[in-house]
Amino acid sequence: MSMQHLASGEREQRQLELLQATLNRAYRNVPFHQNRQNTLAQRSGRDPSIIERVEEIAALPFMERKHLGEHYPYGLFAVPLKDIVRIHTAPGTTRDPTVTGYTRQDLRIWKEMVGRALAAAGITSEDILQIDLDPGLANWGRDYKDGAESLDVAVIPNTPLSSRKHLMVLRDYKTSALVTTPSRAVQLTDLMFKAELNPTALNLKRLILVGESLGEETRQHLESQLHVETWHHFGLSEVPGPAIAFECREHAGLHINEAHFFPEIVDPDTGEVLPRGEAGELVLTTLTTRAFPLIRFRTGEKARLIPEPCACGMPALRMEWFEQRTDDILNINGVKVHQNQIVRHIEAALSFVPSFRADVREASGEKKHLEILVAMDDRLFSDEIKVLENRIQRSESALLENLGVPVRVRLAETGLI
């Protein structure tokens, strides 16, 4: 019997067993976790891996994004490399990227999770599912393809295409379900109307919106313009992936896959665990991940756990996901970008770090993009304007290649920075 069908007490006991196994594996195989265990044991006089209730995890230290880059490339793997069957890379917050690995069991579980989330949205073998995600979420594209194929769904995989080509595929291939980000869905809708393509000419019935929080105004806009039903999924762009939480037919919060994750909400300033129902920072601990366990990972996402049961009857805990973040990371089409990354790649392209300002911009009919205003600086100029243009182009190319999001770099007066 799956955990989601267990009674409350049985479900908590199963979570505790999985948590104990995760802690033992991490402390035994990962020096980073082992050293933290020893330090905590010396301070408290007890073994932190001995937990008798899942709530006791609050005594353990947090993992943060910086730790993922600091142990590049394989320092946080809990299994030998011979057991790894897939490796993903994502931009980190330190000089090095985040590298994560998956065992065959990890990928099987992930496929089941994504398949379950799609099935909850009414996706069946009768559907044709199209995936449209930025390069920075290429691994999610693979996960959604695998999850959909496990349901015998016909899949149009994630492929780099122009917006007009994606609209052509939507129309000509009779796509009935589209996996994309909320901002990308709004962009495609705007382009559709500008091209005088009537949504009633499409076969589209469902939008699976991922990567970004979904405001009610955006949801209503998309549903009324496209005559579709929207379904919201939550995941992490670094690790482990999409569909950590998903909507049911009630659209009243996202059900967390409690069989695989233990969620907490903490005060972002103090780290104190908050009661259910209060908003704060979402912290996740993996329960079944073998290759890359996360123990109290600070996501930077603002959320709250919903204590009331869902009308759909599914006992899995729900969360409300807010647009605001609790850290200084930018979310661009679902891809998380840290200021440190921008600094490093600008320095590599220009050989120095100028004063600059980075913002997320979104224009009608266009994807969200990262706009970087670079202050005028004597070190940028030469006798030939083409040299300056090449340096700006080199900066854009380096940021696009490493971050996987659209980037525009412009020169600006110092007073605008």
N, C-alpha and C positions, 0 to 999 in steps of 0.2 A: 504494500500500500504506500502511495506517495505521501510525503509529509503534508501536503496541502489538504489531505483528507483526514489527517489525524486529529484527534481531540486536542484541546489546548494543552493539557498536562503532558500528553504523549509527545506533542510537537516540541515543547520546551525541553523534554528529556532527550529527544533525538538531536536537537540543536546543541545541547551541552556535550553529548558524545562526539559530535562532529567538531565542535570547538576544541575539545581536549585533544583530539587527534591532530588537528591543525597546529596547535601550539607545540605539541610534542615533535611533530615533523619539522617545524620551523626552528625550534630550539636545538634540535639534534643536527640539522643539516646546513643551516645558514649562519655563518659567523656573526653577521650583524645582529640577528635575533639572539643568538647564543650569548654574545657579550652583554646585551641589554638584560637578558635573563639573570646572568651572574651579578651584574650591578644591582638589579632590583632585589635579588636574594640577599646580598650583603647588607643592603639598607633595611630591609623588612624582616630578615631572619626566616623567610619562608620561600618555598619554591613557587614562582609565579605561574608555572604550568599546572599546578594543582588547583583547579577551579571547581567548586561544587555547585555553583549557580552561574548561569550565563551573565548575570548582572555584575559579577565580580570582575569581569573583564575591564571595568572602569578603572581598576588599579594599575593597568598596564599603560606604558607610554604610547604616544601616537606615532604613526608613520606619516611622513609628509612627502610631497613631490620631490623635494630636494634630495631625499634619501635614494630615490630611484636613479637619479643621475650620478650620485656620488659613488654608486657601486656598479658602474658601467664596466663591462657589458653584462656579465653573468653572475655578479656577486650576490644577488638575491634569489638565485635559483635554488630550489629545495630538492632537486633531483639531478642525477648525472646528465650530461649533455647527450649521452646515447639514448636517453628516454625522451628527449625533446623532438617533436615532429613538426613544429612550426615556430618561427621566431618573428615577432613584430617589433618595429621601431617607431617611436613617436617623439616629437620635440620634447625636450626636458626643460627644467628650470635652471640647470647648471650648464657647464660648458659641454657636457656630453648628453646625448639623447637618452631617452628611456628605452631599454630593450627588455622585452618580455617574452617568455617561452611558454609553450603549451604541450602537454603530453597528449597521447591519443585519447586518454580518458577525459582530459580537460576539454578537448574539441568535441567529443561526443556529448558531454554535458551541455556545452554551449549551444550545440545544434538543437538539443532538446529544449533548452530555455527559449531560444529564438522561435522555434517552431510552436511552442506553447503560447508565446505572446502573439504570434501571428494568428493562431487558431482562435484566440480570445477575441481578435478583431474580425472574426468571421471569414478569414482567408481559407479557401478550400482548393481542392484539385481542379475546380472549374475556373480558377482565376489565372490571369496573366499578370505577373508582378514585375514592375519595372523599378530599378534602383538608380537613384540620382544623388550622389554624395560627392563632396569635395575630395581631392586627392589625400588630404589629411585624415580622412575617414575611410581610406581604402580597405583597411582590415574589417571595418563594419560592413562594407559592401560584400566581402566574402562571407562574413557570418550570416548576413541576411539571405544571401544566395543559398548557403548550406541549409539554413533553417527552413526556408521555403521549399527547397527540393525534398526535404524530409517529409513534407506534407504532399508530395507529388504535384507541386505547383509549377507551372511553366514560368521560368524566370528570364527576364532580360537583364543581364548582369550590369554592374556599375561600370560604365565606359566613359572616358573623357569625350564629351560631345559638346558642341555649341548649344545654346539655349534653343535655337530654332530647330536644331536636329532632334533635341529631346522632345519638343512639341510634335515634330513629325512622327517620331516613334510612338508617342502617346496616341496620336490619331490613327496612324496607319496600322500599327500592330495590335490595336484594340486592347490596350492596357486597361485592366480593371482595378488594379491596386498599385499605388506608387509609394515607395519608401524614399523620403527626403527630409530636409530640415524645414521648419516653419518659414524661415525667411526665403528659402529657395522656392517653396510652394507659392508664396506671395508673389515672387518675381515671375514665375512661370504663368501665374494667373494674369498679371499685368500684361505680359507679352502676348498672351492668348487673345486678350481683348483688343490690344493694339493691332494684332494681325487679323482681327475680325473673324477669329475662329470661335464659333459658338460652342460652349461646353456641352450642349445637348448632342453635338456631333461625336462626342467621345463616348467610350465605353467605361470611363472611370467611375468607380463606385466608392472607393475607400482611399484615404490618405493615411499612411503610417508616418507620423511626424516624430523625428528623433533629433538628438544633438543639442537642442535648445529647449528652454521652458516655453510653454504655450499659453499665451494670454487668452482670456475669453473673447476679447474683441477680435483677435486674429482668427480664432477658431470659427466664430460666427461669420466673419468675412469670407473665409475659404469655403465654408459649407454652403453659404447662400450664393456665392458666385459660381462655384463649380458643381453644385447639387450633389455633394458627396458627404460621407460621414468621416470624421477625423478620429484617429486613435493615436494616443501619445505614449511614447516609450522613453525610458531613462537609461543611460549608460555612462561609462567613463571612456573618454577618448584614448587614454593611456593604457590602463588595465582595468579589468580584464576585457571589457567590450560592451556591446549593446544589450538591451532587454533585461537589465538588472531589475527593473520594475516596469509594469505595463498596465494600461487601462483595461477594464472589463466593460461589459455592455452598459453599465451604469454611468460611466464617465465621471466618477466621483472620487478622484484620486487614483494613484498608481499602486497596484499591488506589488509588493516586494517579494522576490523569489527567496523566501525565508529558508528554503531547503539548502540554499547555497550561500546566503549572505546574512550576517547579523548586523542590523542597523542601530545606530545611536544618534541622538541629536544633542549637540553640546553647545555651550556658550562659546562663541568664537574667540572671545577675549580671555576667558578664564579656563576653558577646557572642561568646565563642570558639566556633567550629564544633566540634561533638562528633562522634566516630566513630559510624558506623552501629551501632545496637544500644543506644546510650545514650539515656536519657530527658532531655529538656530542652524548650526553647521551640521551637515550630514557626515557621519563617520561610518565607514563600512569595514567589516571583517569577513574575509572569505571563509567558508566552511568546508568546501569540497575541492577547491583548487589545489592541485598537487605541485605543479611546477613553480608557481609564483604566488605564494600565500601573502595576503595583505592582513596585517594585524592593526586594527584601529587606524585605518587610513583616512586622513582628513581630506575630504573631497573638495572643499571650498564652495560647495553648493548649499544654498539656503533652502531649507525644507522644514516640514513638521510632520510628525507621525500622527495619524488619525486614529484615536482610540476606539471610536465606534465601529461596530461590525458593518460590513458592506451589504447592501440590499441584494447583491447578486448571490449571496450565500457562500462565496469563497472565503475561507477563514484567514487567508494570507493578509498580513498587516499592510495597510495602505499609507502612502505619504502624499503630501501636497508639495509640489516643486515650484519654487519662486524664481522670478527672473533675476533678482539681485543675487550677487555673490558675496561671500564673506572674506574673499581675498582680492588681490589686485590683478588677477588673471583676466584676460580678455577672451570672450567666447565669439569666435568668428565662424559662422556656418557649422557650429558643432565642434570645431577644433579649438582647443585651449592654447592660448599664446601668452607667454610670460614676458614681462618687460626685459628681463635678463637676456632672453633669446634675441630680442630685437637689437639690444646693445651689441651683443657678440657678432651678429652677422653684419651690422653696419660697420663695425670696426674692421672686420675682415675685408669688406669691400672697399672701404675708404682709407684704411691704414691709420685711422684715428677715430675718436668718438666725438662727433659734433653735438651741439645742443639740438634736441629734437623733441617732437611731441607725437605720440601715437594715439590714434582714435579709431573706433569702428564706425564706418560710414555705410549708409544704405540709401541708395537712390531708387526712384521708381523704375521698375523694369530691369534692375541690376542686382547682382549678388551683393551680399555684404562683403566689404573689403577692408583691409587694414590700410589706413592712410597715415603716412609718416611725413610730417613737415620738418624739414632739416633747415636749421638756421644758416643764413649766409655766413660764410667763413672764408677768410683769405686762403686757407689751405686747400679749398675746393677748386679754386680758379687757376686757369692757365691761359696762355695766349690764344688757344684754339677752343671755340665753343664746343666742338665735337668731343674733345677730351672730357669736358664737364658732362656732356650728355652721356658719354660712355660710362662714366663713374656712377651716375644716377641709375642708368640701366643695369649696371653690374650689381648695385645694391638691391634693386627690385628682383632681379633674377635669383640672387643668393637667398633672399627672404622667401620667395615663392618656393624654391627648391627645398629649403629646410623646414619651412612651416606648413606647406601644403595648403595655403590660402591665398586668394587674390591680394596683391599688394600694389600700392601706388606711392611713390616717393616724389615729393615736390620740395623745391626750395622756397623759403619764406623769410620775410624780414624777422630779425631777432625779436622784435617786440610782439610778434604773433605766437612765439613759442612759449 
